[in-house]
Amino acid sequence: MPIINSDRIEGALHVSVVMSAASDVALAGLTEREPKLRAALIAELIEFSRLYVSTQMPVNAAQLRTLLTNASRAQDKDVADVLIVEISAMA
């Protein structure tokens, strides 16, 4: 995701996430609905990057995890959690 400061691109936010399902049955359903969930995650990442990320400060992974989990659950109740595997903000 681009990190935008005022009117210019300042850097990039790189995030790897894993979604966990509430159950094995729910997991099969999540796989089918993955494109819709991915779109919700990307929209939330763009907004988070715009509002809260700077290349000069560490990324608040706890805040991002909460936002991504809530956005995923809003799209699909079978999402149990979103785990951030890797995160970095680079110029």
Biopython code that builds the backbone (N, CA, C, O; Angstrom):
import numpy as np
from Bio.PDB.StructureBuilder import StructureBuilder

atoms = [
    (1, "MET", "N", (0.828, -1.165, 0.000)),
    (1, "MET", "CA", (0.000, 0.000, 0.000)),
    (1, "MET", "C", (0.881, 1.240, 0.000)),
    (1, "MET", "O", (1.909, 1.261, 0.676)),
    (2, "PRO", "N", (0.510, 2.245, -0.724)),
    (2, "PRO", "CA", (1.303, 3.473, -0.703)),
    (2, "PRO", "C", (1.103, 4.235, 0.605)),
    (2, "PRO", "O", (0.012, 4.240, 1.174)),
    (3, "ILE", "N", (2.161, 4.872, 1.066)),
    (3, "ILE", "CA", (2.071, 5.787, 2.201)),
    (3, "ILE", "C", (2.062, 7.185, 1.611)),
    (3, "ILE", "O", (3.037, 7.617, 0.997)),
    (4, "ILE", "N", (0.957, 7.887, 1.799)),
    (4, "ILE", "CA", (0.793, 9.203, 1.181)),
    (4, "ILE", "C", (0.859, 10.269, 2.268)),
    (4, "ILE", "O", (0.166, 10.194, 3.282)),
    (5, "ASN", "N", (1.708, 11.260, 2.029)),
    (5, "ASN", "CA", (1.841, 12.391, 2.932)),
    (5, "ASN", "C", (1.517, 13.641, 2.134)),
    (5, "ASN", "O", (2.230, 13.987, 1.192)),
    (6, "SER", "N", (0.457, 14.307, 2.508)),
    (6, "SER", "CA", (-0.049, 15.462, 1.771)),
    (6, "SER", "C", (-0.420, 15.041, 0.356)),
    (6, "SER", "O", (-1.426, 14.360, 0.157)),
    (7, "ASP", "N", (0.381, 15.440, -0.630)),
    (7, "ASP", "CA", (0.031, 15.134, -2.016)),
    (7, "ASP", "C", (1.074, 14.273, -2.730)),
    (7, "ASP", "O", (1.082, 14.188, -3.958)),
    (8, "ARG", "N", (1.956, 13.632, -1.949)),
    (8, "ARG", "CA", (2.987, 12.816, -2.603)),
    (8, "ARG", "C", (3.127, 11.467, -1.914)),
    (8, "ARG", "O", (2.798, 11.316, -0.737)),
    (9, "ILE", "N", (3.614, 10.503, -2.660)),
    (9, "ILE", "CA", (3.848, 9.176, -2.113)),
    (9, "ILE", "C", (5.169, 9.197, -1.353)),
    (9, "ILE", "O", (6.220, 9.506, -1.914)),
    (10, "GLU", "N", (5.095, 8.863, -0.077)),
    (10, "GLU", "CA", (6.256, 8.912, 0.807)),
    (10, "GLU", "C", (6.957, 7.561, 0.915)),
    (10, "GLU", "O", (8.159, 7.506, 1.177)),
    (11, "GLY", "N", (6.225, 6.487, 0.717)),
    (11, "GLY", "CA", (6.811, 5.161, 0.852)),
    (11, "GLY", "C", (5.767, 4.090, 0.602)),
    (11, "GLY", "O", (4.757, 4.321, -0.063)),
    (12, "ALA", "N", (6.035, 2.899, 1.156)),
    (12, "ALA", "CA", (5.127, 1.772, 0.954)),
    (12, "ALA", "C", (4.951, 1.000, 2.253)),
    (12, "ALA", "O", (5.899, 0.802, 3.012)),
    (13, "LEU", "N", (3.740, 0.576, 2.488)),
    (13, "LEU", "CA", (3.403, -0.279, 3.615)),
    (13, "LEU", "C", (3.261, -1.699, 3.081)),
    (13, "LEU", "O", (2.445, -1.958, 2.197)),
    (14, "HIS", "N", (4.058, -2.617, 3.623)),
    (14, "HIS", "CA", (4.007, -4.017, 3.223)),
    (14, "HIS", "C", (3.430, -4.819, 4.381)),
    (14, "HIS", "O", (3.927, -4.750, 5.505)),
    (15, "VAL", "N", (2.373, -5.582, 4.097)),
    (15, "VAL", "CA", (1.705, -6.355, 5.138)),
    (15, "VAL", "C", (1.377, -7.743, 4.600)),
    (15, "VAL", "O", (0.872, -7.889, 3.487)),
    (16, "SER", "N", (1.671, -8.754, 5.404)),
    (16, "SER", "CA", (1.232, -10.120, 5.113)),
    (16, "SER", "C", (0.312, -10.546, 6.243)),
    (16, "SER", "O", (0.663, -10.431, 7.418)),
    (17, "VAL", "N", (-0.866, -11.037, 5.886)),
    (17, "VAL", "CA", (-1.843, -11.434, 6.905)),
    (17, "VAL", "C", (-2.334, -12.854, 6.648)),
    (17, "VAL", "O", (-2.244, -13.377, 5.537)),
    (18, "VAL", "N", (-2.853, -13.456, 7.707)),
    (18, "VAL", "CA", (-3.481, -14.761, 7.638)),
    (18, "VAL", "C", (-4.815, -14.649, 8.351)),
    (18, "VAL", "O", (-4.890, -14.120, 9.460)),
    (19, "MET", "N", (-5.870, -15.146, 7.715)),
    (19, "MET", "CA", (-7.187, -15.164, 8.355)),
    (19, "MET", "C", (-7.428, -16.537, 8.939)),
    (19, "MET", "O", (-7.144, -17.551, 8.301)),
    (20, "SER", "N", (-7.955, -16.572, 10.157)),
    (20, "SER", "CA", (-8.338, -17.851, 10.742)),
    (20, "SER", "C", (-9.855, -17.929, 10.792)),
    (20, "SER", "O", (-10.543, -16.928, 10.990)),
    (21, "ALA", "N", (-10.354, -19.135, 10.609)),
    (21, "ALA", "CA", (-11.795, -19.371, 10.585)),
    (21, "ALA", "C", (-12.269, -19.848, 11.954)),
    (21, "ALA", "O", (-11.490, -20.370, 12.751)),
    (22, "ALA", "N", (-13.548, -19.658, 12.206)),
    (22, "ALA", "CA", (-14.134, -20.061, 13.479)),
    (22, "ALA", "C", (-14.188, -21.580, 13.629)),
    (22, "ALA", "O", (-14.158, -22.091, 14.748)),
    (23, "SER", "N", (-14.267, -22.303, 12.515)),
    (23, "SER", "CA", (-14.337, -23.773, 12.556)),
    (23, "SER", "C", (-13.873, -24.332, 11.211)),
    (23, "SER", "O", (-13.642, -23.582, 10.263)),
    (24, "ASP", "N", (-13.740, -25.657, 11.141)),
    (24, "ASP", "CA", (-13.350, -26.296, 9.881)),
    (24, "ASP", "C", (-14.408, -26.094, 8.803)),
    (24, "ASP", "O", (-14.083, -25.908, 7.630)),
    (25, "VAL", "N", (-15.668, -26.131, 9.206)),
    (25, "VAL", "CA", (-16.763, -25.912, 8.253)),
    (25, "VAL", "C", (-16.716, -24.477, 7.729)),
    (25, "VAL", "O", (-16.919, -24.231, 6.540)),
    (26, "ALA", "N", (-16.448, -23.543, 8.625)),
    (26, "ALA", "CA", (-16.369, -22.133, 8.229)),
    (26, "ALA", "C", (-15.200, -21.894, 7.280)),
    (26, "ALA", "O", (-15.277, -21.037, 6.400)),
    (27, "LEU", "N", (-14.121, -22.649, 7.457)),
    (27, "LEU", "CA", (-12.941, -22.489, 6.606)),
    (27, "LEU", "C", (-13.254, -22.735, 5.135)),
    (27, "LEU", "O", (-12.770, -22.011, 4.266)),
    (28, "ALA", "N", (-14.053, -23.745, 4.859)),
    (28, "ALA", "CA", (-14.431, -24.032, 3.468)),
    (28, "ALA", "C", (-15.191, -22.853, 2.864)),
    (28, "ALA", "O", (-14.975, -22.500, 1.704)),
    (29, "GLY", "N", (-16.070, -22.253, 3.643)),
    (29, "GLY", "CA", (-16.817, -21.096, 3.161)),
    (29, "GLY", "C", (-15.944, -19.880, 2.941)),
    (29, "GLY", "O", (-16.156, -19.121, 1.995)),
    (30, "LEU", "N", (-14.963, -19.690, 3.810)),
    (30, "LEU", "CA", (-14.065, -18.538, 3.670)),
    (30, "LEU", "C", (-13.266, -18.614, 2.379)),
    (30, "LEU", "O", (-13.029, -17.599, 1.724)),
    (31, "THR", "N", (-12.860, -19.805, 2.025)),
    (31, "THR", "CA", (-12.096, -19.992, 0.791)),
    (31, "THR", "C", (-12.901, -19.533, -0.413)),
    (31, "THR", "O", (-12.353, -18.926, -1.333)),
    (32, "GLU", "N", (-14.183, -19.816, -0.415)),
    (32, "GLU", "CA", (-15.051, -19.404, -1.530)),
    (32, "GLU", "C", (-15.251, -17.894, -1.562)),
    (32, "GLU", "O", (-15.391, -17.303, -2.633)),
    (33, "ARG", "N", (-15.264, -17.278, -0.396)),
    (33, "ARG", "CA", (-15.534, -15.835, -0.304)),
    (33, "ARG", "C", (-14.263, -15.001, -0.161)),
    (33, "ARG", "O", (-14.326, -13.822, 0.189)),
    (34, "GLU", "N", (-13.134, -15.599, -0.425)),
    (34, "GLU", "CA", (-11.849, -14.919, -0.256)),
    (34, "GLU", "C", (-11.718, -13.623, -1.063)),
    (34, "GLU", "O", (-11.203, -12.646, -0.518)),
    (35, "PRO", "N", (-12.149, -13.553, -2.317)),
    (35, "PRO", "CA", (-12.003, -12.281, -3.049)),
    (35, "PRO", "C", (-12.724, -11.108, -2.374)),
    (35, "PRO", "O", (-12.197, -9.996, -2.339)),
    (36, "LYS", "N", (-13.907, -11.348, -1.847)),
    (36, "LYS", "CA", (-14.659, -10.288, -1.167)),
    (36, "LYS", "C", (-13.955, -9.873, 0.126)),
    (36, "LYS", "O", (-13.899, -8.689, 0.457)),
    (37, "LEU", "N", (-13.425, -10.845, 0.844)),
    (37, "LEU", "CA", (-12.691, -10.551, 2.074)),
    (37, "LEU", "C", (-11.401, -9.803, 1.769)),
    (37, "LEU", "O", (-11.040, -8.867, 2.483)),
    (38, "ARG", "N", (-10.711, -10.209, 0.720)),
    (38, "ARG", "CA", (-9.476, -9.525, 0.323)),
    (38, "ARG", "C", (-9.758, -8.064, -0.031)),
    (38, "ARG", "O", (-8.979, -7.179, 0.323)),
    (39, "ALA", "N", (-10.849, -7.815, -0.716)),
    (39, "ALA", "CA", (-11.215, -6.434, -1.066)),
    (39, "ALA", "C", (-11.460, -5.598, 0.188)),
    (39, "ALA", "O", (-11.057, -4.436, 0.249)),
    (40, "ALA", "N", (-12.116, -6.180, 1.182)),
    (40, "ALA", "CA", (-12.361, -5.465, 2.438)),
    (40, "ALA", "C", (-11.046, -5.165, 3.157)),
    (40, "ALA", "O", (-10.875, -4.081, 3.715)),
    (41, "LEU", "N", (-10.128, -6.117, 3.144)),
    (41, "LEU", "CA", (-8.829, -5.904, 3.788)),
    (41, "LEU", "C", (-8.027, -4.821, 3.082)),
    (41, "LEU", "O", (-7.407, -3.981, 3.734)),
    (42, "ILE", "N", (-8.037, -4.837, 1.767)),
    (42, "ILE", "CA", (-7.298, -3.825, 1.003)),
    (42, "ILE", "C", (-7.859, -2.434, 1.261)),
    (42, "ILE", "O", (-7.100, -1.482, 1.441)),
    (43, "ALA", "N", (-9.177, -2.308, 1.281)),
    (43, "ALA", "CA", (-9.796, -1.009, 1.559)),
    (43, "ALA", "C", (-9.388, -0.504, 2.941)),
    (43, "ALA", "O", (-9.087, 0.678, 3.107)),
    (44, "GLU", "N", (-9.376, -1.387, 3.921)),
    (44, "GLU", "CA", (-8.985, -0.994, 5.274)),
    (44, "GLU", "C", (-7.502, -0.638, 5.344)),
    (44, "GLU", "O", (-7.124, 0.298, 6.048)),
    (45, "LEU", "N", (-6.659, -1.375, 4.620)),
    (45, "LEU", "CA", (-5.227, -1.077, 4.585)),
    (45, "LEU", "C", (-4.943, 0.283, 3.955)),
    (45, "LEU", "O", (-4.087, 1.025, 4.436)),
    (46, "ILE", "N", (-5.650, 0.606, 2.897)),
    (46, "ILE", "CA", (-5.466, 1.910, 2.246)),
    (46, "ILE", "C", (-5.817, 3.036, 3.212)),
    (46, "ILE", "O", (-5.082, 4.016, 3.327)),
    (47, "GLU", "N", (-6.934, 2.890, 3.897)),
    (47, "GLU", "CA", (-7.358, 3.921, 4.849)),
    (47, "GLU", "C", (-6.382, 4.018, 6.027)),
    (47, "GLU", "O", (-6.022, 5.119, 6.444)),
    (48, "PHE", "N", (-5.957, 2.880, 6.557)),
    (48, "PHE", "CA", (-4.998, 2.868, 7.662)),
    (48, "PHE", "C", (-3.683, 3.524, 7.240)),
    (48, "PHE", "O", (-3.121, 4.335, 7.977)),
    (49, "SER", "N", (-3.205, 3.172, 6.069)),
    (49, "SER", "CA", (-1.962, 3.740, 5.557)),
    (49, "SER", "C", (-2.065, 5.253, 5.419)),
    (49, "SER", "O", (-1.131, 5.983, 5.753)),
    (50, "ARG", "N", (-3.196, 5.709, 4.930)),
    (50, "ARG", "CA", (-3.409, 7.143, 4.725)),
    (50, "ARG", "C", (-3.456, 7.907, 6.051)),
    (50, "ARG", "O", (-2.923, 9.012, 6.153)),
    (51, "LEU", "N", (-4.091, 7.321, 7.056)),
    (51, "LEU", "CA", (-4.314, 8.028, 8.313)),
    (51, "LEU", "C", (-3.225, 7.842, 9.368)),
    (51, "LEU", "O", (-2.931, 8.768, 10.123)),
    (52, "TYR", "N", (-2.623, 6.652, 9.425)),
    (52, "TYR", "CA", (-1.802, 6.323, 10.584)),
    (52, "TYR", "C", (-0.352, 5.941, 10.304)),
    (52, "TYR", "O", (0.411, 5.763, 11.254)),
    (53, "VAL", "N", (0.059, 5.808, 9.058)),
    (53, "VAL", "CA", (1.398, 5.272, 8.780)),
    (53, "VAL", "C", (2.332, 6.376, 8.282)),
    (53, "VAL", "O", (1.973, 7.222, 7.464)),
    (54, "SER", "N", (3.536, 6.317, 8.818)),
    (54, "SER", "CA", (4.610, 7.207, 8.386)),
    (54, "SER", "C", (5.883, 6.367, 8.307)),
    (54, "SER", "O", (6.051, 5.409, 9.061)),
    (55, "THR", "N", (6.760, 6.727, 7.405)),
    (55, "THR", "CA", (8.036, 6.009, 7.319)),
    (55, "THR", "C", (8.955, 6.401, 8.472)),
    (55, "THR", "O", (9.996, 5.774, 8.670)),
    (56, "GLN", "N", (8.588, 7.422, 9.230)),
    (56, "GLN", "CA", (9.407, 7.914, 10.327)),
    (56, "GLN", "C", (9.065, 7.281, 11.674)),
    (56, "GLN", "O", (9.769, 7.499, 12.660)),
    (57, "MET", "N", (7.979, 6.492, 11.716)),
    (57, "MET", "CA", (7.523, 5.898, 12.982)),
    (57, "MET", "C", (7.177, 4.425, 12.780)),
    (57, "MET", "O", (6.862, 4.006, 11.667)),
    (58, "PRO", "N", (7.237, 3.636, 13.864)),
    (58, "PRO", "CA", (6.831, 2.231, 13.743)),
    (58, "PRO", "C", (5.325, 2.118, 13.460)),
    (58, "PRO", "O", (4.541, 2.976, 13.866)),
    (59, "VAL", "N", (4.947, 1.068, 12.772)),
    (59, "VAL", "CA", (3.540, 0.824, 12.463)),
    (59, "VAL", "C", (2.885, 0.204, 13.696)),
    (59, "VAL", "O", (3.448, -0.700, 14.313)),
    (60, "ASN", "N", (1.706, 0.685, 14.050)),
    (60, "ASN", "CA", (0.959, 0.147, 15.182)),
    (60, "ASN", "C", (0.248, -1.132, 14.725)),
    (60, "ASN", "O", (-0.886, -1.087, 14.250)),
    (61, "ALA", "N", (0.924, -2.258, 14.875)),
    (61, "ALA", "CA", (0.386, -3.536, 14.396)),
    (61, "ALA", "C", (-0.865, -3.956, 15.165)),
    (61, "ALA", "O", (-1.766, -4.560, 14.585)),
    (62, "ALA", "N", (-0.934, -3.650, 16.444)),
    (62, "ALA", "CA", (-2.112, -4.016, 17.243)),
    (62, "ALA", "C", (-3.352, -3.288, 16.739)),
    (62, "ALA", "O", (-4.419, -3.887, 16.607)),
    (63, "GLN", "N", (-3.211, -2.001, 16.459)),
    (63, "GLN", "CA", (-4.333, -1.222, 15.923)),
    (63, "GLN", "C", (-4.751, -1.749, 14.553)),
    (63, "GLN", "O", (-5.942, -1.892, 14.276)),
    (64, "LEU", "N", (-3.770, -2.036, 13.698)),
    (64, "LEU", "CA", (-4.076, -2.548, 12.368)),
    (64, "LEU", "C", (-4.769, -3.898, 12.451)),
    (64, "LEU", "O", (-5.727, -4.144, 11.718)),
    (65, "ARG", "N", (-4.308, -4.771, 13.324)),
    (65, "ARG", "CA", (-4.929, -6.092, 13.474)),
    (65, "ARG", "C", (-6.396, -5.957, 13.883)),
    (65, "ARG", "O", (-7.258, -6.653, 13.346)),
    (66, "THR", "N", (-6.676, -5.073, 14.820)),
    (66, "THR", "CA", (-8.055, -4.855, 15.250)),
    (66, "THR", "C", (-8.914, -4.349, 14.096)),
    (66, "THR", "O", (-10.026, -4.835, 13.890)),
    (67, "LEU", "N", (-8.407, -3.382, 13.346)),
    (67, "LEU", "CA", (-9.154, -2.836, 12.212)),
    (67, "LEU", "C", (-9.413, -3.889, 11.140)),
    (67, "LEU", "O", (-10.518, -3.975, 10.604)),
    (68, "LEU", "N", (-8.392, -4.691, 10.826)),
    (68, "LEU", "CA", (-8.542, -5.722, 9.800)),
    (68, "LEU", "C", (-9.503, -6.826, 10.250)),
    (68, "LEU", "O", (-10.310, -7.313, 9.458)),
    (69, "THR", "N", (-9.413, -7.213, 11.510)),
    (69, "THR", "CA", (-10.323, -8.237, 12.031)),
    (69, "THR", "C", (-11.757, -7.745, 11.988)),
    (69, "THR", "O", (-12.649, -8.481, 11.564)),
    (70, "ASN", "N", (-11.995, -6.513, 12.420)),
    (70, "ASN", "CA", (-13.353, -5.956, 12.403)),
    (70, "ASN", "C", (-13.895, -5.828, 10.983)),
    (70, "ASN", "O", (-15.065, -6.120, 10.736)),
    (71, "ALA", "N", (-13.053, -5.394, 10.052)),
    (71, "ALA", "CA", (-13.490, -5.266, 8.654)),
    (71, "ALA", "C", (-13.819, -6.633, 8.061)),
    (71, "ALA", "O", (-14.787, -6.767, 7.313)),
    (72, "SER", "N", (-13.031, -7.632, 8.386)),
    (72, "SER", "CA", (-13.282, -8.988, 7.882)),
    (72, "SER", "C", (-14.553, -9.573, 8.462)),
    (72, "SER", "O", (-15.350, -10.181, 7.748)),
    (73, "ARG", "N", (-14.739, -9.387, 9.764)),
    (73, "ARG", "CA", (-15.951, -9.901, 10.412)),
    (73, "ARG", "C", (-17.210, -9.202, 9.915)),
    (73, "ARG", "O", (-18.283, -9.803, 9.873)),
    (74, "ALA", "N", (-17.078, -7.942, 9.540)),
    (74, "ALA", "CA", (-18.232, -7.225, 8.980)),
    (74, "ALA", "C", (-18.656, -7.832, 7.650)),
    (74, "ALA", "O", (-19.841, -7.827, 7.314)),
    (75, "GLN", "N", (-17.693, -8.356, 6.887)),
    (75, "GLN", "CA", (-17.986, -8.999, 5.614)),
    (75, "GLN", "C", (-18.442, -10.436, 5.786)),
    (75, "GLN", "O", (-19.283, -10.922, 5.030)),
    (76, "ASP", "N", (-17.878, -11.128, 6.795)),
    (76, "ASP", "CA", (-18.132, -12.560, 6.937)),
    (76, "ASP", "C", (-17.990, -12.964, 8.402)),
    (76, "ASP", "O", (-16.910, -12.840, 8.980)),
    (77, "LYS", "N", (-19.062, -13.440, 8.996)),
    (77, "LYS", "CA", (-19.060, -13.805, 10.418)),
    (77, "LYS", "C", (-18.205, -15.040, 10.712)),
    (77, "LYS", "O", (-17.920, -15.324, 11.875)),
    (78, "ASP", "N", (-17.797, -15.771, 9.687)),
    (78, "ASP", "CA", (-16.979, -16.965, 9.881)),
    (78, "ASP", "C", (-15.507, -16.652, 10.147)),
    (78, "ASP", "O", (-14.741, -17.554, 10.484)),
    (79, "VAL", "N", (-15.104, -15.401, 10.003)),
    (79, "VAL", "CA", (-13.719, -15.015, 10.283)),
    (79, "VAL", "C", (-13.550, -14.937, 11.798)),
    (79, "VAL", "O", (-14.268, -14.203, 12.476)),
    (80, "ALA", "N", (-12.598, -15.698, 12.315)),
    (80, "ALA", "CA", (-12.330, -15.672, 13.755)),
    (80, "ALA", "C", (-11.324, -14.579, 14.099)),
    (80, "ALA", "O", (-11.478, -13.880, 15.101)),
    (81, "ASP", "N", (-10.302, -14.436, 13.272)),
    (81, "ASP", "CA", (-9.240, -13.487, 13.579)),
    (81, "ASP", "C", (-8.409, -13.221, 12.328)),
    (81, "ASP", "O", (-8.371, -14.037, 11.407)),
    (82, "VAL", "N", (-7.754, -12.086, 12.311)),
    (82, "VAL", "CA", (-6.777, -11.769, 11.274)),
    (82, "VAL", "C", (-5.440, -11.599, 11.979)),
    (82, "VAL", "O", (-5.307, -10.781, 12.889)),
    (83, "LEU", "N", (-4.467, -12.365, 11.559)),
    (83, "LEU", "CA", (-3.145, -12.320, 12.170)),
    (83, "LEU", "C", (-2.159, -11.648, 11.219)),
    (83, "LEU", "O", (-2.124, -11.963, 10.029)),
    (84, "ILE", "N", (-1.379, -10.745, 11.734)),
    (84, "ILE", "CA", (-0.364, -10.070, 10.924)),
    (84, "ILE", "C", (0.928, -10.874, 11.037)),
    (84, "ILE", "O", (1.495, -11.016, 12.120)),
    (85, "VAL", "N", (1.375, -11.393, 9.909)),
    (85, "VAL", "CA", (2.572, -12.222, 9.869)),
    (85, "VAL", "C", (3.822, -11.365, 9.669)),
    (85, "VAL", "O", (4.873, -11.626, 10.254)),
    (86, "GLU", "N", (3.687, -10.346, 8.837)),
    (86, "GLU", "CA", (4.822, -9.470, 8.521)),
    (86, "GLU", "C", (4.292, -8.080, 8.254)),
    (86, "GLU", "O", (3.237, -7.918, 7.641)),
    (87, "ILE", "N", (5.028, -7.065, 8.717)),
    (87, "ILE", "CA", (4.617, -5.686, 8.469)),
    (87, "ILE", "C", (5.860, -4.797, 8.430)),
    (87, "ILE", "O", (6.777, -4.953, 9.236)),
    (88, "SER", "N", (5.873, -3.856, 7.473)),
    (88, "SER", "CA", (6.967, -2.888, 7.392)),
    (88, "SER", "C", (6.497, -1.656, 6.636)),
    (88, "SER", "O", (5.649, -1.733, 5.746)),
    (89, "ALA", "N", (7.064, -0.530, 7.007)),
    (89, "ALA", "CA", (6.830, 0.733, 6.309)),
    (89, "ALA", "C", (8.190, 1.250, 5.864)),
    (89, "ALA", "O", (9.065, 1.518, 6.687)),
    (90, "MET", "N", (8.358, 1.388, 4.545)),
    (90, "MET", "CA", (9.666, 1.773, 4.003)),
    (90, "MET", "C", (9.529, 2.961, 3.072)),
    (90, "MET", "O", (8.524, 3.121, 2.378)),
    (91, "ALA", "N", (10.550, 3.783, 3.071)),
    (91, "ALA", "CA", (10.589, 4.950, 2.177)),
    (91, "ALA", "C", (10.989, 4.520, 0.787)),
    (91, "ALA", "O", (11.080, 5.353, -0.114)),
]
sb = StructureBuilder()
sb.init_structure("model")
sb.init_model(0)
sb.init_chain("A")
sb.init_seg("    ")
for serial, (resi, resn, name, xyz) in enumerate(atoms, 1):
    if name == "N":
        sb.init_residue(resn, " ", resi, " ")
    sb.init_atom(name, np.array(xyz, "f"), 0.0, 1.0, " ", f" {name:<3s}", serial, name[0])
structure = sb.get_structure()
